[in-house]
Amino acid sequence: MRIRLIEPEPPGMNVFSKVMMPRLGLPAIGASLASQGHDVSIYVPQFSAIDWKDVYASDLVGISTTTSTAMTGYQFADRIRARGIPVVMGGPHVTFMAAEALEHADYVARGEGGEAFMTELIEALSGRRELSTISGLSYLHEGEVVHNADRARCAELDTLPFPDLTLIHGHERMGTTPIMTSWGCPFACNFCSVTAMFGRKYRFRSPESVIAEIKQSKARKIFFYDDNMAADKQRLKTLLCMMIDEGLIMPWSAQVRTDVVRDRELLELMQRSGCNRVYLGLESVNQATLDEYHKSQSVEDIVRSVKTLHEYGIASHGMFVLGADEDPKGAVRDTVGFALKHRIDTVMLNILTPLPGTPMFDRLEEEGRIFDKRWHLYDAHHVVFTPKQMTPYELQREVLRGYMRFYSKRQWLKLLVTLRFTKLLFHGWGMWIIRNWRKDARNKAFMAALKRLPGSRSWHVANGTGMESIGL
């Protein structure tokens, strides 16, 4: 069967605009299907433009989306189905919004297990099994939405195929090889969709399996996609020792929690094996907000982690989530001031985004505080809900100002004078992204619309409510 798989490009100008990194679901599915003799290739627009003539010649098209790429995915599905080609959609967004997705796609794959799911769907399309027997499948039957029973989570990750990145058109442009070594997370951050998608129990690949994939991929630089690479510290130590023994020492980075610095032996192995940067889910410098998020972390943990990582020559990328109910109006300014004071190398000032499938989405929806469900805005760069202690416009404005302060020309010149070239490059990216975001006509229109929302100064002036003193 001729199968084409598509991962839509994130919309607009955002942090992913400079990242050449595909998600691994489609390359894993592609590897499985190709091993069965199917003609498979993958389109990721950041790497190469979609060849629609090729797509329209397929027998089946699979589209994987996040929430921010869902609308583009739906547009693609509509175009493809208009040619009479069946479309199946998967990913975290459609897992929780399957009925919505079925307005555009023929089939929806909910949850994980895409490799086996696609094999079973192909069997059904070939008349060798019934759709009703495919776990995790949603589809329409006589105009009614049918949701089959959920698919069991994969218990043995070593049984999964290695993602085949060479199936991606333009894969040669990829400088960093993405590798996933675990699924799931036991923590209960209420804005995160990871636990809803992959569960609250860690599942790990063996170090031997990871080493085999590194060798097969011929990686020269690695980003480990795990939500917490150091979830099992002893396992990570074993993996890093094996990398060192096998001569697989190369620059690598990963997401970890602040507790990684409690184990000096682990930090030494990270340094020796090539770790040059970690991505820390710091979320907030306000303890009340950390508690609201159920982060199980203190501000003191953040300070200690950044300081200790620097002692080992490991850069820290701080990822914050701003706009929580406990965040006062000055939260963004406090966050940037904290980041500069404690020398966090780079930051992401993510706007709190209520993703479908999360407790945060359910709560804000119940409270009537979500005012925009245009999914392309759910990229952590646009305010789509009403915060408790500031207006939506104030939050949007303060995040933009925060980025401009952290990634300022003044900070950039400091790095240039001190010849810190790697950090200089990241700051250059930050300046480029924020400058282009502000210049984008759609974002200007979005900002103007936020000003007109109830609660903003312009709204109160227009409606004569006597609240002209609000400083917008």
C-alpha positions, 0 to 999 in steps of 0.5 A: 500500500502507498502510505504518506504520513504528514506532521503539519508545521507549527503555526506562525512565528514561535520557538519551534521556528528555528528547531529542526526536530520532528516528533517521533510518532510518525517515523516509528510508524513509518519504520513498522509499515516499511518493514511490512513492505509498504511504500512509506514516506513522511512530510515535515514542512520545516524540512521540505515542502509537501509534494501534494502530487505525491500525497494525492497518489497515495492509498492512505494518509496519516496526519499527526497533530498537536493542539496548535497544529490541529487546524492545519491538520484538518485543512490537509485532511479536507483536501486529501479526502476531497480526492477520495483518499482515506485519512487517519489522524492521531496525536494528543489533540485528536485523542481528546477531541476525536469527535471534532477530528472526525468532522475532517478525517475518516479515522482517529487513532486515540492514545499511543500504540500507533505502529500496531494500530496502523497495521490493524487499520490497513487490515480493516481497509483490506477487508481482513478484519472489522473496524470494531475490533481495533482498540483506540479507534474512533470512526463514523458508522451510519452517521454516528461517532463510534469510540472503540475501547481504549488501547492498552499502553505499551508495557515493553518499549524495547519491542517498538521499532526504532524511528526511521528518520530517513523516511522524512523528506529533507531529513539531511537538514537535521543536525540533532538526532531526537531519541526517546527512551521513556514514556509517562510521568508520575507528577501531576502538573495540571497544565500538562497533557503528558500524563493524560496521553502516556499515563502517570507511570514511567516506562523505560527502554533498556540502556542496551536498546538506546545504545543500539539506536544511537549506533544505528542512527549514526548520531553526532548530536542528540536530544533526548525527548523524554519528559524527564530523562533522569526519572530513574537516575540509576538507569541513566547512570548505566546508559551514560557509562555505556555511552562512554565505554562505547565511545559514543561521547557527543553533545547531548541535551535533555529535559530534566527536573531540578532534582537532578543536581542532588546526585553529583555522580550523575552530574559527573557522568552527564558532563563526561558523556557530553551533556551540554544543556538541560531543559528545566521545567521550572514553571514559576519563581512564585512558590504559590504558583508552583504549588497551584501547578502541583509541581512538587518543587521549590524556588530554592530547588531552582536556584540550587539546580542552576548554580550546580549545573553551571559548576559542571559546565552544563547550560540551563534552559528555563521553561516557565508557565505564566498566567496562573491564578496565583500569578500577580501582574508583576509575575513576568517581570519577577521571572525575568529578573530572577532568570537574569540574577541567577544566570539562567542561560536561556528561557521560554516564557510560555503563556499558560495554555489550557490544552484539551485533556488536561485538568487545567482545560477542564477547570477553566472551561467549567469556569467560563474563562476560555474565550478562544478555541482557535487551536492554532493559538494554543502554542504557548505564545497567545493568551486564550483564557482570562487570568485571575489577577490581570487581563488577557492583554496585560499577560500578553503584553508582559510576556512580550516585554519579558522576552524583549528584556531577556533577549535584549541587544544589551544582553546580546552585547554582553555575551559578544564581549565575553565571547560566549558564542553558543549562548550568543547564538541562542540569544540571537534566535530569541531576538529574531523570534520575538522581533518577527512575532511582533511584526506579524500582522496576525499577531498585531491584530490579535493584540488589538483584539485582546485590548477590546476584551471585557476587563481591558481599559479600552472596553471599560472606557467604551462601556462607561464603567469608570475603570480608566485607571487600569494601566494599559 
